[in-house]
Amino acid sequence: MRERIARHRKERGDSFLTIEAPIGLAGAVQSLPANIEAAVVDCLTMWLGNLMHQGARERPETEALFQVLRKPRCNLIVVSNEVGMGIVPDNPMARRFRDLAGQLNQDVARLAERVDFMVSGIAMTVKGETRDRRAPSDH
């Protein structure tokens, strides 16, 4: 996991402000500087896993996040993983995680102006206005 985190940080480079919030995501988003035009929340499923691992109560944390997402300080790009499209996990904790992640994704999608689903690096718009994503030379 440390190697993955280091790789992600390196890929982002110094041009991005990075705020890491393993648990307090709502507070982290609220505390973004006023001059930030856009921020990426990466990712909800990792955050949910952290909540479960720490024994935090998910509902108060998710409700706090939803309050922030209703009136964000800047444009937000929220990343999450779709974990419900595979096999049903064989243990209760993994099934609970899958169910909670599915509900979290649905709740956040309801609040979002736009939802894109990425498949093999291709964005499919599920909700909101579609944009031509081809590079100008591809037209």
Secondary structure, 3 states (H helix, E strand, C coil): CHHHHHHHHHHHCCCCCCCCCCCCHHHHHHCCCCCCCEEEEECHHHHHHHHHHHCCCHHHHHHHHHHHHHCCCCEEEEECCCCCCCCCCCCHHHHHHHHHHHHHHHHHHHHCCCEEEEECCEEEEEECCCCCCCCHHHC
